[in-house]
């Protein structure tokens, strides 16, 4: 347990208040698949922080009239009770309790909403948990904490990881790295850090159009999938490959070598799914339309020489990545060729962003 994140408040400045933050989702370019307890990645990962796909969370807090040993909270999603979310939040609050001495002294009302359709196939755990962690770090400050702004971000990233591993990468942007890596300054397995090197202008305002291929619940959850990497015949080589790809990608982000960017990012996406297909038990999260879209993207890139590529998360949806200067042509291609492959022709236009925002 990292004791330097412990709360050291001895008396509270105020007895009630309200804080609110927005946190975006993120998309890993170098994937992590496989972890150790508690929420420690087997390899470093690198992601684009997104912007439009975000969770907005407020936390209202009131001091308890009579002290007890319970963490008391109620959860509302878009203003209405959402009991199915409560177990995950309860687990999160129990995990972060050692770092917040005030948690058992207050009642909390958590109200959350997403700017993207719920169950749209976008991972909302990353945006949801990073927003929640940021709120509780802000409450600590209001009650009398004295963390610097940089330490508030670091602590929120450390705590968000305890709710959802990838959530730790949503605190800052446009590019973050989670996991110890020799080529990334101050990198850590316990929190994500902002990519500190200069990023080539071609990656400024990079576009990510998310094609919602399948909005149903995955037949194998990410938690189960991560667990299947224990004893996986290709696990150790995969962790080496991911760390090598991350090193290559850090150079690409500086030089702007777009062809190498495409080669690494697409290989990482397919390798992630290859790990699923070669685990015991094996499983496939891609759908027929996922493969159709990938082939369409390859054909379009070959014909037009436009540097558009794809990545996948642990699901069927396809993230279409491209420089902003080709937005008009790529969106026309998506509308004409790819939208028909999406469930209800739905897709979400997003772009790289800078992390959490106080509301």
N, C-alpha and C positions, 0 to 999 in steps of 0.2 A: 504494500500500500504506500503511495507517494504522499508522505506526511506534509510536504510543503504546500499541498493544496488544501490542507485543513483550515476550517474557519476558526478565527481566533476572536470572535466578538464576545465581549463580557457583558455588555448592556446594550439594549436596543435604542436607537435614536427615535424611532417611530413605532407605532403599534399597528398600522395598516397602510396599504398602498396598492398600486397597480402598475405592472410593467408589461410591455408588449414588444415583441421582435418578429421580424420576418426573416426566414432562412430559406435559401434555395436548395433544390436538389443538386446532385452532381453526377457526372458520368465518368467512370474510370476509363482511361486510355490504356494504362497498364493495370491489369486486373489483380485483385487478391482473391484467392479461392483456397481456403484452408487456414485455420487459426488454432491458437492455443488458449487455455483459460488465462485470465478472463478477457476475452476480446483482444487478443494479441495476434497480429497477422504473421503468417509464415513467410511472407515476402512483402517487400515495399510495393506500394501502388501509387499511381499518379493520375490525377483527374482534372477535367475542366469543371469549374464551378459554373452552374447555370444561373439564369436570371429570372425568367418569367415563371417557370415551374417552382413555386415556393409555398411554404406553409407560414401562415400568420398566426401567432399565438400570443394570448395575453394571460397573465397570472395575477389574480386578485388575492391579496393576503390579509388576514386579520388575526391578531393575537388571540390565543385561546383564553377564555375566562378562567378555566381550571386546567391546570397542566396534567397531561397524561403521556403515556409512552408510545402513542400511536401517531402514524403519519396520516393526517386527515386531508383528503382532497376529493373534489368532485370534478368530473370531466364533461365538457360540452363540446360537441362537434357542430360547428355552424349554428350555435345557440341551443342545440337539443342534446339531451343525454345520449351517450354512445357507449353502453356497457361493454361492448365487445373490445373496445380499446383499453379499458381500465386495467386488465391484468398486466399488459406491457408497461403501462405507466407506473403501476404499483411496483413492478420489478425494478424499473429504472430508479424510482425514488428510494427504494431500499438499498440499491447499489451505491447511490450517491450520498446516502445519509451520513456516512463517516466524514464526509468533506463539508457538511453543512450543519453546524451545531444548532441552527435555528429551526430545522425542519419539523421537530416535534412540538414546537411552541406556537405554531400558527396553523390556521385552517386555510386551505388553498382552493380557489376555483379556477380551473384551467379551461380556457375557451380557445379552440383551434379551428382554422379553416384553410383549405387549399385553394390556390388560384387555378389549379388544374382539376379536371373531374376526378372525384374520388373513385378508386378502383378502376382508373383509366389505364392501368398497366405501367404507370410511372411509380417508381419506388418512393413512397412518401415517408418511409421510416427515417431516411437521411435528413430530409428537410424538417420533419416533425421533431425528431430528437435533438437536432442542433438548435432549433428555435427554443425548445423547452430548456435545454441546458443554459442557453444565453439568458433566458428569463431568470432562472434561479441564481445565476452569478450576479445579475443586476440587482435582485432582491437583497443578496448578501451585502452589496455595496450600499444600498439605501439604508440598511439596518446598522451600518457602521463599519463595513469592510474597507480595507485600504489597499486593494490591489491596483497596480498600474493598468493602463488600458491593454498593453501587450499581455500582461499576466491574466487579465480577465478573459481574453481570447484563448489563451493557452489552456486555462482551467476549463473553459466551456468546451473546448475540443476534447480534452481529457475525459470530461464527464459524458459528453455526447457519445463517445466511443463505447461507454458502458451500456448505452441504450441500443445503439446500432453501430456496428463497426464503421461503415462508410459515412456515418453522420459526422464524424470528426473532420472530414474533408470539406464540409460545407461552411465552415466559419469564415474563411477568407477566400480570395480569388485573385486573378482568374485561374491560376493553376496551383494545386496543392499536392503535397506528397505526405503519405502516411506510411511509416515503417522505417526502421534504421537502414540507411544506405550510404555507402562511402562517398558518393558524389553529391550528396545533398547536405548542406550545412545545417547543423542542429537537428537533423532528422531523428525521429523517435518512434518506437513502437506504441507509445502511450498517447500520443496526440499527433495531429497533422501540422505541417509547417507550410507557409507560403513559399512557392518557388521563388528563390531570391535572385536568380540570374536574369539579365535582360531578355525579354521575349521578342522575337522577330516580329516586325509589323504585320506580316501576313496572318499571324495568329490573333491580332487585335480584333475584337468583336467577331470572333469565329462563330459561325452559325451551327445550330443543332436542331434539325427538324425531326421530331420524334414521331415515328409511324406506329400507330396503335394497332398492331396486327391482331392481338388477342387480349381481351380485357378480363378474361376469366382467371380464377385462382389457379396458381401453379400447382401441378400435381405433386411436386417435391419442393418444399420450402428451401430458401437459401441456408437456413440454419442446419437443416438435415444435409444439404449438399456440401457445406463446409465440413461437416463431420465425416463424410465419406472420403475425404482426402486422407484421413488416418488409415494407413495400410494400403493406400492407392499405389498400384505398381509404378506409376510415372510421377508420383508426387515430388520426390526430391529433385528430379531433373526439371520439373516445371518451376519450382521455386528459384532454381538457378537461372532458368530462361527468363523469368519475369524480372529478376534483378538486372540481368544483362540488357534486356529491352528497355528498362527504365534508364539505364546509363546512356544507351543510344538515343533515347527520346529527349533527354536533357540537352544533348548537343543539337538535335534537330530543332528544338524550340528556340535555340539561340541563332542557328544558321538559316532557318526557314527552308530547309530541304524538304519540300512538300511530298516528293515521291517516296522518300524514306519514311516520312510521317505516315503516309498511307500504308506502306508495307508493314510497319510495326503495329499500327492500330488495328488493321484488319486481321493480322496474324494473331494478335492478343485476343480479339473477340472470338475467333474460331477455336483457339486453343482452350479458352474457358469452357466452351461447349464440348470440346473433345474430352476434357476431364470428366464431364458429366456422363458422356456416352461410354467412357471406359472405366467407370467406378463399379463397385459391387455393393448393392444392386445398381445397374446402369439405368439411365433415364434420358429422355430427350425433351427439352423445353422449347426448342424451335418448332415452328409449325410449317406446313407446306408453303404458305405465303411468305414466311421469313426467307426461305431459300429462293423463291421467285423474285422477291425484292432485291436480294443480293445479286442475283444474275442480271437483273435489269440495271442495277447501278454499275456493274462491271461493263456491260454493253455500252451504256451511256458515256462512261468515262473513256472507253476506247474510241468511240466514234467522235466525241466532241473535244477530247483532250482537256476537259474541265476537271480540275482536281477534287472531285467529290468522292467521299469514301463512307464506310459504315462502321459502326461498332454496335455491340449487343450488350445488354446487361444479362442478369441471370433470368431470362425470360424470352418471350417470342418477339418482343418489340424491337424495331430497328431505329437506331439513331443515325441520321444522315448528317455527316459533317462536311462543311465546305467554307472557304473564305467568303467574306461578305461581298466582295466584288462580283461574285457569280450568283448572287442571291436571285436575281430575276430569272436567269436561265434554269437554275436548279428548282425553284418553286414551280415554274411552268412544267418541268419534267415530272415533278412529284404529282402535280394536279392531273396531268395528262396520263401518266403511266402507273404511278405507285398508289395513288389514293384508292383505286379500285381494289387493291390488295389489303387495305386496312378495314378493320371492323367498323361498319357504318361510315366508311370513307373518312374516318377521323385521324387527324394528325395535329401536332402542336408545334408551333414555331418558337424556338428559343435561341439563346446566344449566350456567350460566356459573360459572367458577372463577377461581382466582387465580394460575395458572402453576405453575412447577416447585416440587417439594418434595424436600428431602433425605430419603433413606430410611435 
